[in-house]
Structure formats: C-alpha cells, structure tokens
C-alpha cells in the first residue's frame, strides 16, 4: 500500500514539474528575442549611447575643432594613451599662440576611463560607440584624431588693424610723455638744489677735510650743494663767535 502511495505522489510531482517547465517554454514563445543577427544587421544595430568604443575629436560642420593644445588630456591620462605634438604660430596681432599639430591616440592601451573627456576645458573630446575596432596589427590601433588639415590663422579685419595701430600709437605716446616728464623733473631738481644753497666759502679757504668731502661729492649736484650749505653755516657761526 505504501509503495502505491509513493508511486502516485511521485507521478503527481512529475506532472507538476512538467507543467511548470511547459509554462516557461510557452512564455519564451512570446518573449522578444535578444539574439542579434550580427553582422547582417550592423546598419541598424542598437548600441547604447554611453558605450565607450574609441576617443574622437569633435569637428563642427565647417571642419573646425575646439582643441586649444593645452595638454590637459595628455597629463591626466593614467597610462600615456594620448600624445600631443604642439607647434607655436604667430598671430596677426604679433602674439604667440600654441596650436595642435598631431593628436595621437593609442586605442590598444586605453582604459576608457574618460578622464580626458571630463577634464577637457573646451569640450573638444568624446567617446564614440563604434565598437568595430578589430584589426590585425597593433600599429593600426594608433590613431591620429585630427584627421582634417589644420586651418591657417584668420586674417585681421580692417577694424582690427586700425584698433591695433591706435593702441600701439597710444602706448608709444604714453611712453614718450612719461620719459619727458621724468626728464623735466630731473632738470628742475638739479636747477633748484644749487639755487637754494647759500653762497659757499671759497675753496681756497676750506680745510683739507672739507675739500675731501667736496671731492667725494663731485658729480652729484644735490649732495655737493648740501655740503656747501653745511660749510656756509659753520663759517657763519664761526664769524658770529669772533665778533662776540
């Protein structure tokens, strides 16, 4: 009797398990398929926008990029994936400007950390989601991101030229005025110093100490005038004592 009961109990469990499995199978018939028919559907293959495949330099419709060759991306890269060649050019206003020559990027050593993108001050970089980057040699993983030829510096407009010329002439005029004012002040000081001093004593009447002091002050009108003024006061005091 016990074996019959166990038989039907096991049979019931088997039927329940079969129904459960058939339910899972039936559910898969109406579930959307996840398998992609790659590469047949590569033209319309859905790829997440946040997927990071390869670093790119942003270009606008006119073929211009916003890289200013500051080198921030090269410095923050943790494993030297980025290498910049920078040149210095002369601008129309006579200043020096750094300009990008080559932007080299090694996809094979990139960790896709995106530090270069987040630290770029001009938002000139981004990661594309083009995942088809398989090649047969590592050398092909080294990419030059500025693939378009660099444009020449823009020519100045007539208004910019006139403004620059006016600023240059104003600086020259200000420098000349400052030099003339400095020269006039020096001349006025040299003329006023001897005039303020009292009539000095004759050099023949001076003692050796006074003559040495005057000889040391030779070439400095202001200092010489002060020494002669002190000698004149000393002579006046000496004369006043003699009369007393």
C-alpha positions in Angstrom: 0.0 0.0 0.0 2.9 2.4 0.9 4.6 1.8 -2.4 1.4 2.6 -4.4 1.0 5.8 -2.5 4.6 6.8 -3.1 4.2 6.0 -6.8 1.2 8.3 -7.3 2.9 11.0 -5.2 6.0 10.9 -7.4 3.8 10.9 -10.5 1.9 14.0 -9.3 5.2 15.8 -8.6 6.5 14.8 -12.1 3.3 16.1 -13.8 3.6 19.4 -11.8 7.2 19.8 -12.8 6.3 19.1 -16.4 3.5 21.7 -16.4 5.9 24.3 -14.8 8.5 23.6 -17.5 6.0 23.9 -20.3 4.9 27.2 -18.8 8.4 28.6 -19.0 8.7 27.3 -22.6 5.4 28.8 -23.6 6.4 32.1 -22.1 9.6 32.2 -24.3 7.4 31.9 -27.4 6.1 35.4 -26.8 9.3 37.0 -25.2 11.2 39.4 -27.5 14.3 37.9 -29.0 17.7 39.1 -27.6 19.9 37.4 -30.2 21.2 39.8 -32.8 21.9 38.7 -36.3 25.3 40.3 -36.5 26.9 41.2 -38.9 23.8 41.1 -41.1 22.1 43.9 -39.1 25.2 46.1 -38.5 23.5 49.0 -40.2 20.7 49.3 -37.7 22.3 47.5 -34.7 21.2 49.2 -31.5 24.2 50.3 -29.3 23.9 52.2 -26.0 24.9 55.9 -26.2 27.0 55.6 -23.1 29.1 52.7 -24.6 32.7 53.9 -24.9 34.4 52.5 -28.0 37.1 54.9 -29.2 38.1 58.5 -28.4 37.3 61.1 -31.1 38.0 64.8 -31.6 34.8 66.8 -32.2 34.5 68.6 -35.5 31.8 71.1 -36.5 30.1 71.4 -39.9 32.9 73.8 -41.1 35.7 71.3 -40.2 36.8 73.1 -37.1 37.7 71.6 -33.7 37.8 73.2 -30.3 41.2 71.8 -29.2 43.5 74.6 -27.9 46.5 72.3 -27.4 46.6 72.9 -23.6 47.8 69.3 -23.0 45.4 68.6 -20.1 44.2 65.3 -21.6 47.8 64.2 -22.1 48.6 65.0 -18.4 45.5 63.3 -16.9 45.8 60.1 -18.9 46.8 57.4 -16.5 48.8 55.2 -19.0 50.1 57.6 -21.7 47.5 56.7 -24.2 47.4 60.3 -25.6 50.4 62.1 -27.1 50.2 65.7 -28.5 52.5 67.4 -30.9 52.2 71.1 -30.4 53.6 74.0 -32.5 53.8 77.7 -31.9 52.5 80.1 -34.5 52.4 83.9 -34.8 49.0 85.6 -34.8 48.1 88.7 -36.8 48.5 90.9 -33.7 52.1 89.9 -33.1 51.4 87.4 -30.3 52.5 83.8 -29.9 49.8 81.0 -29.9 50.0 77.3 -29.3 48.4 75.2 -32.0 47.7 71.5 -32.4 49.9 69.7 -34.9 49.2 66.0 -34.2 46.8 64.3 -31.8 47.9 60.7 -31.4 45.7 58.2 -29.5 46.6 54.5 -28.8 43.3 52.6 -28.6 45.2 49.4 -27.6 46.3 50.9 -24.2 43.2 53.0 -23.5 41.3 52.0 -20.3 38.2 54.1 -21.3 38.3 55.9 -18.0 37.1 59.1 -19.8 39.3 61.4 -17.7 40.4 63.1 -20.9 36.8 63.9 -21.8 35.7 65.2 -18.4 38.9 67.3 -17.9 38.9 69.0 -21.3 38.4 72.7 -20.8 36.8 73.3 -24.2 34.7 70.1 -24.5 36.7 69.0 -27.6 36.7 65.3 -27.0 34.1 62.5 -26.8 33.9 58.7 -27.0 32.0 57.2 -29.9 30.1 53.9 -29.6 31.5 52.4 -32.8 32.6 49.1 -31.4 34.0 47.6 -34.7 37.7 48.4 -34.0 39.2 44.9 -34.5 42.4 45.0 -36.5 45.2 42.5 -37.4 48.2 44.6 -36.1 48.6 46.8 -33.0 50.1 49.6 -35.1 46.6 50.2 -36.6 45.2 50.9 -33.2 47.3 54.1 -33.0 45.1 56.8 -34.5 45.6 60.4 -35.5 42.5 62.1 -34.2 42.9 65.5 -36.0 42.4 63.8 -39.4 41.5 67.1 -41.2 44.2 69.5 -42.2 44.7 72.4 -39.7 43.4 75.7 -40.9 45.5 78.9 -41.1 45.1 81.7 -38.6 42.3 84.1 -39.7 43.3 87.3 -41.4 42.5 90.5 -39.4 39.7 92.8 -40.5 40.4 96.5 -41.3 38.7 97.4 -38.0 41.0 95.1 -36.0 44.1 96.5 -37.8 43.0 100.1 -37.1 42.4 99.3 -33.5 45.7 97.6 -33.1 47.5 100.5 -34.7 45.7 103.0 -32.4 46.6 101.0 -29.3 50.3 100.9 -30.5 50.4 104.6 -31.1 48.8 105.3 -27.7 51.4 103.2 -25.9 54.3 105.0 -27.7 52.8 108.4 -26.9 52.4 107.4 -23.2 55.9 106.2 -23.0 57.3 109.4 -24.6 55.2 111.5 -22.2 56.5 109.6 -19.2 60.1 110.0 -20.4 59.7 113.7 -21.0 58.1 114.2 -17.5 60.9 112.3 -15.9 63.5 114.3 -17.7 61.8 117.6 -16.8 61.6 116.6 -13.1 65.3 115.7 -13.0 66.2 119.0 -14.7 64.1 121.0 -12.2 65.6 119.2 -9.2 69.2 119.9 -10.5 68.4 123.6 -11.1 66.7 124.1 -7.7 69.3 122.5 -5.5 72.2 124.9 -6.1 69.9 127.9 -6.0 68.7 127.1 -2.5 72.2 126.8 -1.1 73.8 129.9 0.4 76.9 131.4 -1.0 79.7 128.9 -0.4 83.0 129.8 1.0 85.9 130.0 -1.4 87.5 126.6 -2.0 90.9 128.1 -1.1 89.8 128.9 2.4 88.5 125.4 3.1 90.4 122.9 5.3 91.6 119.6 4.0 88.6 117.7 5.4 86.1 119.9 3.7 88.0 119.7 0.4 87.9 115.9 0.6 84.1 115.9 1.2 83.6 118.1 -1.8 85.8 116.0 -4.0 83.8 112.9 -2.9 80.5 114.6 -3.9 81.8 115.6 -7.3 79.2 114.7 -10.0 76.3 114.8 -7.5 74.9 118.4 -7.5 72.4 117.8 -4.7 75.0 116.3 -2.4 77.6 118.9 -3.2 75.0 121.7 -2.5 74.2 120.2 0.9 77.9 120.0 1.8 78.5 123.7 0.8 75.4 124.7 2.7 76.7 123.0 5.9 80.2 124.7 5.4 78.5 128.1 4.9 76.5 127.6 8.2 79.7 126.6 10.0 81.5 129.6 8.6 78.7 131.9 9.7 78.7 130.5 13.2 82.5 130.9 13.4 82.2 134.6 12.3 79.5 135.3 14.8 81.6 133.9 17.6 84.6 136.0 16.5 82.5 139.2 16.6 81.3 138.4 20.1 
